[in-house]
Amino acid sequence: EKGSLVPRISAGPDLHQIVMGSEGTLGVITEVVLKVRALPPARAYGSVLFPNFESGVAFMREVARRRAAPASIRLVDNEQFQFGLALKPGGASAFTLAFDAAKKFYVTKIKGFEPTKMCVATLLFEGDADTVKRQQAEVFAIAAQFRGMNAGPDNGFRGYFLTYVIAYLRDFGFNYNFIAESFETSITWDAVLPMCEGVKRRIFESCAAHGVKSTPFVSCRVTQTYDCGAAVYFYFGFEHAELKDPVGAFTAVENDARDEIMAHGGSISHHHGVGKHRRQWMQETVSATGVHLLKGIKDTLDPQNVFGNGNLIPS
């Protein structure tokens, strides 16, 4: 237990974080103290359409550099953008269809955005009314520097809705011989684009090498921004009716993708953790000395291996 509840303390290495980050290998959490914040009085969604993923990443990096990020800002690539469009509800009126057609004509013909390259950033602004207006003005001004077009609040809301339902879509796909999952990483800004391109290419190559006959679905999105880098999510899946061991093939493909991430300087995980699935990259991440240190802490705090779930390092 902590000896005091203070906003900051200098007392050597943070032992509490060692326990908190141990993924159940050193104990279980039985009691917590929560910080409660008041709900913001104003909230607004937004979205920005970009001609390509490169422009979108440059926008995200500039927002991070200026520390102008709103409550949430995410950039989805063209594959995920098209996927979201396919999920839009039908039954629109003739007026709505005509209006959508006019917007599409303006974007593709007047602005010159290519449907197979454009991507979108979804935004969520929170705070008091004046703060929200100020944030909106600053973010949309930055977007304009990278050919970004204000795509309205409705598309922003739908973008976040897609995030919520994608796990249910994954489970729905299982009923139709489609296996899919997500994985994530963090990486420096200069490596975001080459890493995304490399991982996508690696997944396609690995799927072919492991007998996947159909074209896999592969997409990514930038989900969190930091001064020196970003968090990136990948989604991939494939039809597996002809595979004898679809789980084995999927695991092998995802492992190849993680190797590619690590080769570009990405992290073992941004927030999902290590568990058993990513344990093989721990020594590359923290060094042999780091693994030895973790084993030493484990032997000291849990010599009988009561909490022997095998996460992080072999039990």
C-alpha positions as a Markdown table, in Angstrom:
| # | Residue | x | y | z |
|---|---|---|---|---|
| 1 | Glu | 0.0 | 0.0 | 0.0 |
| 2 | Lys | 1.0 | 3.6 | -0.5 |
| 3 | Gly | 2.2 | 5.4 | 2.6 |
| 4 | Ser | 0.5 | 8.6 | 1.4 |
| 5 | Leu | -1.8 | 9.9 | -1.3 |
| 6 | Val | 0.0 | 12.9 | -2.8 |
| 7 | Pro | 0.1 | 14.3 | -6.3 |
| 8 | Arg | 3.9 | 13.6 | -6.7 |
| 9 | Ile | 6.6 | 11.8 | -4.7 |
| 10 | Ser | 10.3 | 11.2 | -5.1 |
| 11 | Ala | 11.0 | 7.8 | -3.3 |
| 12 | Gly | 13.2 | 5.9 | -5.7 |
| 13 | Pro | 11.8 | 3.6 | -8.4 |
| 14 | Asp | 8.0 | 3.5 | -8.5 |
| 15 | Leu | 7.3 | 0.1 | -7.0 |
| 16 | His | 3.6 | 0.6 | -7.3 |
| 17 | Gln | 3.9 | 0.8 | -11.1 |
| 18 | Ile | 6.0 | -2.4 | -11.0 |
| 19 | Val | 3.0 | -4.2 | -9.4 |
| 20 | Met | 0.4 | -2.4 | -11.5 |
| 21 | Gly | 2.2 | -3.4 | -14.7 |
| 22 | Ser | 2.9 | -7.0 | -13.8 |
| 23 | Glu | -0.1 | -8.3 | -15.6 |
| 24 | Gly | -1.2 | -10.5 | -12.7 |
| 25 | Thr | 2.2 | -12.2 | -12.1 |
| 26 | Leu | 2.8 | -10.5 | -8.8 |
| 27 | Gly | -0.7 | -10.3 | -7.3 |
| 28 | Val | -4.2 | -9.0 | -7.8 |
| 29 | Ile | -5.7 | -5.6 | -7.2 |
| 30 | Thr | -8.2 | -5.6 | -4.3 |
| 31 | Glu | -8.8 | -1.9 | -3.8 |
| 32 | Val | -8.4 | 1.3 | -5.8 |
| 33 | Val | -8.9 | 5.0 | -5.4 |
| 34 | Leu | -10.5 | 6.7 | -8.3 |
| 35 | Lys | -10.2 | 10.3 | -9.6 |
| 36 | Val | -13.6 | 11.8 | -10.6 |
| 37 | Arg | -13.9 | 14.6 | -13.0 |
| 38 | Ala | -17.0 | 16.6 | -13.9 |
| 39 | Leu | -18.7 | 16.0 | -17.2 |
| 40 | Pro | -17.9 | 18.7 | -19.8 |
| 41 | Pro | -20.7 | 21.2 | -20.3 |
| 42 | Ala | -20.2 | 21.2 | -24.1 |
| 43 | Arg | -19.3 | 18.4 | -26.6 |
| 44 | Ala | -19.0 | 18.4 | -30.4 |
| 45 | Tyr | -18.0 | 15.9 | -33.0 |
| 46 | Gly | -16.1 | 16.8 | -36.1 |
| 47 | Ser | -14.3 | 15.2 | -39.1 |
| 48 | Val | -11.8 | 16.2 | -41.7 |
| 49 | Leu | -11.4 | 14.6 | -45.1 |
| 50 | Phe | -7.8 | 14.4 | -46.5 |
| 51 | Pro | -6.7 | 13.5 | -50.1 |
| 52 | Asn | -4.4 | 10.7 | -48.8 |
| 53 | Phe | -3.0 | 9.1 | -45.6 |
| 54 | Glu | 0.3 | 11.0 | -45.9 |
| 55 | Ser | -1.5 | 14.3 | -45.6 |
| 56 | Gly | -3.6 | 13.0 | -42.7 |
| 57 | Val | -0.5 | 11.8 | -40.8 |
| 58 | Ala | 1.2 | 15.2 | -41.4 |
| 59 | Phe | -1.9 | 16.9 | -40.0 |
| 60 | Met | -1.8 | 14.7 | -36.9 |
| 61 | Arg | 1.8 | 15.4 | -36.3 |
| 62 | Glu | 1.3 | 19.2 | -36.6 |
| 63 | Val | -1.6 | 19.0 | -34.1 |
| 64 | Ala | 0.6 | 17.1 | -31.7 |
| 65 | Arg | 3.5 | 19.6 | -32.3 |
| 66 | Arg | 1.2 | 22.5 | -31.4 |
| 67 | Arg | -0.3 | 20.5 | -28.5 |
| 68 | Ala | -3.7 | 21.4 | -30.0 |
| 69 | Ala | -5.3 | 17.9 | -29.8 |
| 70 | Pro | -8.9 | 17.9 | -28.7 |
| 71 | Ala | -10.4 | 15.3 | -26.3 |
| 72 | Ser | -10.0 | 12.7 | -29.1 |
| 73 | Ile | -8.5 | 12.7 | -32.5 |
| 74 | Arg | -8.2 | 9.7 | -34.8 |
| 75 | Leu | -7.1 | 9.2 | -38.4 |
| 76 | Val | -8.3 | 6.2 | -40.4 |
| 77 | Asp | -6.8 | 5.0 | -43.6 |
| 78 | Asn | -8.6 | 4.6 | -46.9 |
| 79 | Glu | -9.5 | 0.9 | -46.3 |
| 80 | Gln | -11.2 | 1.7 | -43.0 |
| 81 | Phe | -12.8 | 4.8 | -44.5 |
| 82 | Gln | -14.4 | 2.7 | -47.3 |
| 83 | Phe | -15.4 | 0.1 | -44.7 |
| 84 | Gly | -17.2 | 2.8 | -42.7 |
| 85 | Leu | -19.0 | 4.1 | -45.8 |
| 86 | Ala | -20.2 | 0.6 | -46.5 |
| 87 | Leu | -21.8 | 0.5 | -43.1 |
| 88 | Lys | -23.9 | 3.6 | -43.6 |
| 89 | Pro | -27.6 | 2.9 | -43.1 |
| 90 | Gly | -29.7 | 2.7 | -46.3 |
| 91 | Gly | -33.2 | 4.0 | -46.9 |
| 92 | Ala | -32.1 | 7.6 | -47.6 |
| 93 | Ser | -34.5 | 10.0 | -49.2 |
| 94 | Ala | -34.2 | 11.1 | -52.8 |
| 95 | Phe | -33.0 | 14.5 | -51.6 |
| 96 | Thr | -30.4 | 13.0 | -49.4 |
| 97 | Leu | -29.1 | 10.8 | -52.2 |
| 98 | Ala | -28.9 | 13.8 | -54.5 |
| 99 | Phe | -27.1 | 15.9 | -51.9 |
| 100 | Asp | -24.6 | 13.0 | -51.3 |
| 101 | Ala | -24.0 | 12.8 | -55.0 |
| 102 | Ala | -23.3 | 16.5 | -55.2 |
| 103 | Lys | -20.9 | 16.3 | -52.3 |
| 104 | Lys | -19.1 | 13.3 | -53.9 |
| 105 | Phe | -18.8 | 15.3 | -57.2 |
| 106 | Tyr | -17.3 | 18.3 | -55.4 |
| 107 | Val | -14.8 | 16.2 | -53.5 |
| 108 | Thr | -13.7 | 14.0 | -56.4 |
| 109 | Lys | -14.0 | 16.3 | -59.4 |
| 110 | Ile | -13.6 | 19.8 | -58.0 |
| 111 | Lys | -11.1 | 19.1 | -55.2 |
| 112 | Gly | -9.5 | 16.2 | -57.0 |
| 113 | Phe | -9.6 | 13.7 | -54.1 |
| 114 | Glu | -9.2 | 10.1 | -55.3 |
| 115 | Pro | -11.8 | 7.7 | -53.7 |
| 116 | Thr | -9.1 | 5.0 | -53.4 |
| 117 | Lys | -6.7 | 7.2 | -51.5 |
| 118 | Met | -8.7 | 9.7 | -49.3 |
| 119 | Cys | -8.9 | 9.2 | -45.6 |
| 120 | Val | -10.6 | 10.9 | -42.7 |
| 121 | Ala | -9.8 | 12.2 | -39.2 |
| 122 | Thr | -12.6 | 12.0 | -36.6 |
| 123 | Leu | -12.7 | 14.5 | -33.8 |
| 124 | Leu | -14.3 | 15.0 | -30.4 |
| 125 | Phe | -14.2 | 18.4 | -28.7 |
| 126 | Glu | -15.0 | 18.8 | -25.0 |
| 127 | Gly | -15.0 | 21.6 | -22.5 |
| 128 | Asp | -17.0 | 24.8 | -22.0 |
| 129 | Ala | -18.6 | 26.4 | -25.1 |
| 130 | Asp | -15.8 | 28.9 | -25.7 |
| 131 | Thr | -13.1 | 26.3 | -25.3 |
| 132 | Val | -14.8 | 24.0 | -27.9 |
| 133 | Lys | -15.1 | 26.8 | -30.4 |
| 134 | Arg | -11.5 | 27.8 | -29.9 |
| 135 | Gln | -10.3 | 24.2 | -30.4 |
| 136 | Gln | -12.4 | 23.7 | -33.5 |
| 137 | Ala | -11.1 | 26.9 | -35.1 |
| 138 | Glu | -7.5 | 25.9 | -34.4 |
| 139 | Val | -7.8 | 22.2 | -35.5 |
| 140 | Phe | -9.6 | 23.0 | -38.7 |
| 141 | Ala | -7.1 | 25.8 | -39.5 |
| 142 | Ile | -4.3 | 23.3 | -39.2 |
| 143 | Ala | -6.2 | 20.8 | -41.3 |
| 144 | Ala | -6.5 | 23.3 | -44.1 |
| 145 | Gln | -2.7 | 23.5 | -44.3 |
| 146 | Phe | -2.7 | 19.9 | -45.4 |
| 147 | Arg | -5.7 | 20.1 | -47.9 |
| 148 | Gly | -8.1 | 18.9 | -45.2 |
| 149 | Met | -11.8 | 19.5 | -45.8 |
| 150 | Asn | -14.3 | 19.9 | -43.0 |
| 151 | Ala | -16.5 | 16.8 | -43.4 |
| 152 | Gly | -19.0 | 17.7 | -40.7 |
| 153 | Pro | -20.0 | 16.4 | -37.3 |
| 154 | Asp | -22.2 | 13.5 | -38.5 |
| 155 | Asn | -19.2 | 11.7 | -40.1 |
| 156 | Gly | -17.3 | 12.3 | -36.9 |
| 157 | Phe | -20.0 | 10.6 | -34.8 |
| 158 | Arg | -20.2 | 7.7 | -37.3 |
| 159 | Gly | -16.4 | 7.3 | -37.1 |
| 160 | Tyr | -16.6 | 6.8 | -33.3 |
| 161 | Phe | -19.6 | 4.6 | -33.7 |
| 162 | Leu | -17.6 | 2.3 | -36.0 |
| 163 | Thr | -14.9 | 2.0 | -33.3 |
| 164 | Tyr | -17.6 | 0.7 | -30.9 |
| 165 | Val | -19.2 | -1.8 | -33.2 |
| 166 | Ile | -16.1 | -3.2 | -34.9 |
| 167 | Ala | -15.7 | -5.8 | -32.1 |
| 168 | Tyr | -19.2 | -7.1 | -32.8 |
| 169 | Leu | -18.5 | -7.2 | -36.5 |
| 170 | Arg | -15.5 | -9.3 | -35.7 |
| 171 | Asp | -17.6 | -11.8 | -33.8 |
| 172 | Phe | -20.3 | -11.7 | -36.5 |
| 173 | Gly | -17.6 | -12.6 | -39.1 |
| 174 | Phe | -16.7 | -15.8 | -37.2 |
| 175 | Asn | -20.1 | -17.2 | -38.3 |
| 176 | Tyr | -19.0 | -16.8 | -41.9 |
| 177 | Asn | -15.5 | -18.3 | -41.8 |
| 178 | Phe | -13.9 | -14.9 | -41.4 |
| 179 | Ile | -11.3 | -14.6 | -38.7 |
| 180 | Ala | -10.2 | -11.1 | -37.6 |
| 181 | Glu | -8.6 | -9.2 | -34.8 |
| 182 | Ser | -6.8 | -5.9 | -34.0 |
| 183 | Phe | -3.3 | -5.2 | -32.6 |
| 184 | Glu | -1.6 | -2.0 | -31.7 |
| 185 | Thr | 1.7 | -0.3 | -31.2 |
| 186 | Ser | 3.4 | 3.1 | -30.6 |
| 187 | Ile | 6.1 | 4.6 | -32.7 |
| 188 | Thr | 7.9 | 7.9 | -33.4 |
| 189 | Trp | 6.4 | 10.3 | -36.0 |
| 190 | Asp | 9.1 | 9.8 | -38.6 |
| 191 | Ala | 8.4 | 6.1 | -38.7 |
| 192 | Val | 4.6 | 6.1 | -38.8 |
| 193 | Leu | 4.2 | 6.0 | -42.6 |
| 194 | Pro | 7.0 | 3.5 | -43.4 |
| 195 | Met | 5.8 | 1.2 | -40.5 |
| 196 | Cys | 2.2 | 1.3 | -41.7 |
| 197 | Glu | 3.2 | 0.5 | -45.3 |
| 198 | Gly | 5.6 | -2.2 | -44.2 |
| 199 | Val | 3.1 | -3.9 | -41.9 |
| 200 | Lys | 0.4 | -4.0 | -44.5 |
| 201 | Arg | 2.8 | -5.4 | -47.1 |
| 202 | Arg | 4.0 | -8.0 | -44.6 |
| 203 | Ile | 0.5 | -9.2 | -43.7 |
| 204 | Phe | -0.3 | -9.7 | -47.4 |
| 205 | Glu | 2.9 | -11.6 | -47.9 |
| 206 | Ser | 2.5 | -13.7 | -44.8 |
| 207 | Cys | -1.1 | -14.6 | -45.6 |
| 208 | Ala | -0.1 | -15.9 | -49.0 |
| 209 | Ala | 2.8 | -17.9 | -47.4 |
| 210 | His | 0.4 | -19.5 | -44.9 |
| 211 | Gly | -2.1 | -20.6 | -47.5 |
| 212 | Val | -4.8 | -17.9 | -47.3 |
| 213 | Lys | -6.5 | -17.9 | -50.7 |
| 214 | Ser | -8.7 | -14.9 | -50.4 |
| 215 | Thr | -7.6 | -11.3 | -50.3 |
| 216 | Pro | -7.2 | -10.3 | -46.6 |
| 217 | Phe | -8.7 | -7.1 | -45.2 |
| 218 | Val | -5.9 | -4.9 | -43.7 |
| 219 | Ser | -6.3 | -1.4 | -42.4 |
| 220 | Cys | -4.9 | 1.0 | -39.8 |
| 221 | Arg | -5.7 | 4.1 | -37.8 |
| 222 | Val | -3.7 | 6.6 | -35.8 |
| 223 | Thr | -5.5 | 6.7 | -32.4 |
| 224 | Gln | -3.4 | 8.8 | -30.0 |
| 225 | Thr | -0.9 | 11.6 | -30.5 |
| 226 | Tyr | 2.1 | 12.5 | -28.4 |
| 227 | Asp | 4.9 | 15.1 | -28.8 |
| 228 | Cys | 7.3 | 12.6 | -30.4 |
| 229 | Gly | 5.0 | 9.9 | -31.8 |
| 230 | Ala | 1.7 | 8.2 | -32.0 |
| 231 | Ala | -0.3 | 5.0 | -31.3 |
| 232 | Val | -1.4 | 3.0 | -34.3 |
| 233 | Tyr | -4.0 | 0.3 | -34.5 |
| 234 | Phe | -4.1 | -2.4 | -37.2 |
| 235 | Tyr | -7.1 | -4.5 | -38.1 |
| 236 | Phe | -6.8 | -7.5 | -40.3 |
| 237 | Gly | -8.7 | -10.6 | -41.2 |
| 238 | Phe | -9.3 | -13.2 | -43.9 |
| 239 | Glu | -11.7 | -15.9 | -45.0 |
| 240 | His | -10.4 | -19.3 | -43.7 |
| 241 | Ala | -12.8 | -22.0 | -45.0 |
| 242 | Glu | -10.0 | -23.8 | -46.8 |
| 243 | Leu | -7.5 | -23.7 | -44.0 |
| 244 | Lys | -7.0 | -26.7 | -41.7 |
| 245 | Asp | -5.6 | -24.5 | -38.9 |
| 246 | Pro | -7.0 | -21.0 | -39.2 |
| 247 | Val | -6.0 | -20.0 | -35.7 |
| 248 | Gly | -2.4 | -21.2 | -36.3 |
| 249 | Ala | -2.2 | -19.3 | -39.6 |
| 250 | Phe | -3.7 | -16.2 | -38.0 |
| 251 | Thr | -1.2 | -16.3 | -35.2 |
| 252 | Ala | 1.7 | -16.7 | -37.6 |
| 253 | Val | 0.6 | -13.8 | -39.7 |
| 254 | Glu | 0.2 | -11.5 | -36.7 |
| 255 | Asn | 3.6 | -12.6 | -35.4 |
| 256 | Asp | 5.1 | -11.6 | -38.7 |
| 257 | Ala | 3.4 | -8.3 | -38.5 |
| 258 | Arg | 4.8 | -7.7 | -35.0 |
| 259 | Asp | 8.3 | -8.5 | -36.3 |
| 260 | Glu | 7.8 | -5.8 | -38.9 |
| 261 | Ile | 6.7 | -3.4 | -36.3 |
| 262 | Met | 9.7 | -4.1 | -34.2 |
| 263 | Ala | 12.0 | -3.7 | -37.2 |
| 264 | His | 10.7 | -0.2 | -37.7 |
| 265 | Gly | 11.3 | 0.7 | -34.1 |
| 266 | Gly | 7.7 | 0.3 | -32.9 |
| 267 | Ser | 6.8 | -0.9 | -29.4 |
| 268 | Ile | 5.8 | -4.4 | -28.3 |
| 269 | Ser | 2.4 | -2.8 | -27.3 |
| 270 | His | 1.0 | 0.7 | -26.6 |
| 271 | His | -1.7 | -0.4 | -24.1 |
| 272 | His | -2.9 | -4.0 | -24.8 |
| 273 | Gly | 0.0 | -5.4 | -22.8 |
| 274 | Val | 2.3 | -8.4 | -23.3 |
| 275 | Gly | 0.6 | -11.4 | -21.8 |
| 276 | Lys | 1.7 | -14.7 | -23.4 |
| 277 | His | 1.0 | -13.7 | -27.0 |
| 278 | Arg | 3.8 | -11.1 | -27.2 |
| 279 | Arg | 6.1 | -12.5 | -24.5 |
| 280 | Gln | 8.6 | -13.6 | -27.2 |
| 281 | Trp | 9.5 | -9.9 | -27.8 |
| 282 | Met | 10.2 | -9.0 | -24.2 |
| 283 | Gln | 13.9 | -9.5 | -24.3 |
| 284 | Glu | 14.2 | -7.4 | -27.4 |
| 285 | Thr | 12.1 | -4.7 | -25.7 |
| 286 | Val | 13.7 | -4.6 | -22.2 |
| 287 | Ser | 17.0 | -6.4 | -22.8 |
| 288 | Ala | 18.3 | -9.6 | -21.3 |
| 289 | Thr | 19.2 | -7.7 | -18.1 |
| 290 | Gly | 15.7 | -6.3 | -17.9 |
| 291 | Val | 14.2 | -9.8 | -18.2 |
| 292 | His | 16.6 | -11.0 | -15.5 |
| 293 | Leu | 15.4 | -8.1 | -13.2 |
| 294 | Leu | 11.8 | -9.1 | -13.8 |
| 295 | Lys | 12.6 | -12.7 | -12.9 |
| 296 | Gly | 14.4 | -11.5 | -9.7 |
| 297 | Ile | 11.4 | -9.4 | -8.6 |
| 298 | Lys | 9.1 | -12.4 | -9.3 |
| 299 | Asp | 11.3 | -14.7 | -7.2 |
| 300 | Thr | 11.4 | -12.2 | -4.3 |
| 301 | Leu | 7.7 | -11.3 | -4.2 |
| 302 | Asp | 6.2 | -14.6 | -5.3 |
| 303 | Pro | 8.8 | -17.4 | -4.7 |
| 304 | Gln | 6.1 | -20.1 | -4.7 |
| 305 | Asn | 4.7 | -18.9 | -8.0 |
| 306 | Val | 1.2 | -18.5 | -6.7 |
| 307 | Phe | 0.4 | -16.0 | -9.4 |
| 308 | Gly | 1.7 | -18.3 | -12.1 |
| 309 | Asn | -0.2 | -17.1 | -15.2 |
| 310 | Gly | 2.9 | -17.0 | -17.3 |
| 311 | Asn | 2.5 | -13.5 | -18.5 |
| 312 | Leu | 5.5 | -11.3 | -19.4 |
| 313 | Ile | 8.1 | -14.0 | -18.8 |
| 314 | Pro | 7.9 | -17.8 | -18.5 |
| 315 | Ser | 6.9 | -19.0 | -15.1 |
